[in-house]
Amino acid sequence: MIGQQFFDYDSRGIGLRRANLTGADLGDLYLNDVSLYKAALTRADLTGTELTGTDLSYADLTEAKLIDAELSAANLTGATFHMADLTRVNLSGANLTGSDLRPISLTQTLLTRILVMLI
């Protein structure tokens, strides 16, 4: 699925555990409550994507573009965000325990009720 484009995709009930979505254009999709556990999302474009309640634990989001993405209540445990752009992302209620958040852009990012445990 490297470099793949997705349009009008219905994600209800799917699991993309360990999927290789490197460089994929996933912008403006509804991927709520999807399992992306350990998914490779390096350089993926997730601009404007709805990821509410999605399991992105241990996912690799290195250099991913998440501008205006909705990640409220998402499980981001152990996820890697190295050089990712999280401008205007909603992380309300997200679990960021053990995530690698350096260095990233958090310009105008909503960070209410998040869970972060520094190790």
C-alpha positions in Angstrom: 0.0 0.0 0.0 3.0 2.3 -0.2 2.0 5.6 -1.8 -1.6 4.5 -2.1 -4.5 7.0 -2.4 -7.8 6.4 -0.7 -11.1 8.2 -1.5 -14.5 7.8 0.0 -13.3 4.8 1.9 -15.7 3.2 4.5 -13.5 2.1 7.4 -16.1 0.7 9.8 -15.0 -2.5 11.4 -11.6 -2.8 9.6 -8.3 -3.6 11.2 -5.0 -2.4 9.7 -2.7 -3.9 12.4 0.9 -3.7 11.2 -0.1 -2.3 7.8 2.5 -0.6 5.7 0.9 2.7 4.8 4.2 4.5 4.2 3.6 7.7 2.1 -0.1 6.9 1.7 -2.5 9.8 1.1 -5.1 9.3 3.8 -6.2 12.9 4.0 -9.8 13.8 4.9 -10.9 10.2 5.6 -13.0 8.8 8.5 -10.9 6.2 10.2 -12.7 6.3 13.6 -12.3 3.3 15.9 -9.9 1.5 13.5 -7.0 -0.6 14.6 -3.7 0.8 13.2 -1.6 -1.0 15.9 2.1 -0.9 14.9 1.2 0.5 11.5 3.9 2.1 9.4 2.6 5.6 8.6 6.0 7.2 7.8 5.5 10.3 5.6 1.7 9.5 5.3 -0.6 12.5 4.7 -3.4 12.4 7.3 -4.4 16.0 6.9 -8.0 16.5 8.1 -8.4 12.8 8.9 -10.9 11.7 11.6 -9.1 9.2 13.9 -11.3 9.5 17.0 -10.9 6.5 19.3 -8.5 4.9 16.8 -5.8 2.5 18.1 -2.4 3.9 16.9 -0.4 2.3 19.6 3.2 1.7 18.6 2.5 3.2 15.1 5.4 4.9 13.3 4.2 8.4 12.3 7.7 9.7 11.5 7.4 12.8 9.3 3.6 12.2 9.0 1.4 15.2 8.1 -1.5 15.3 10.6 -2.6 18.9 10.1 -6.2 19.5 11.3 -6.6 15.8 12.2 -9.0 14.6 14.9 -7.2 12.3 17.3 -9.5 12.7 20.4 -9.6 9.6 22.6 -7.0 7.9 20.4 -4.6 5.3 21.8 -1.2 6.6 20.9 0.7 4.6 23.4 4.3 4.1 22.3 3.7 5.8 18.9 6.6 7.6 17.2 6.0 11.1 16.0 9.5 12.1 15.0 9.4 15.2 12.8 5.6 14.9 12.4 3.4 18.0 11.9 0.6 18.1 14.5 -0.6 21.6 13.7 -4.2 22.2 14.9 -4.6 18.5 15.9 -7.2 17.7 18.5 -5.6 15.3 21.0 -8.3 15.7 23.7 -8.5 12.6 25.8 -5.7 10.8 23.9 -3.3 8.4 25.6 0.3 9.4 24.7 2.0 7.2 27.3 5.5 6.4 26.1 5.2 8.2 22.8 8.2 9.8 21.1 7.1 13.4 20.6 10.4 15.0 19.7 10.8 17.1 17.7 7.3 17.9 16.4 5.2 20.9 15.6 2.3 21.4 18.0 1.1 24.8 16.8 -2.5 25.4 17.9 -2.9 21.8 19.0 -5.6 21.0 21.5 -4.1 19.1 24.5 -6.9 18.7 27.0 -7.4 15.7 29.2 -4.5 13.8 27.6 -2.6 11.0 29.4 1.2 11.3 29.3 3.6 9.3 31.4 7.2 10.3 31.1 9.6 7.4 31.3 
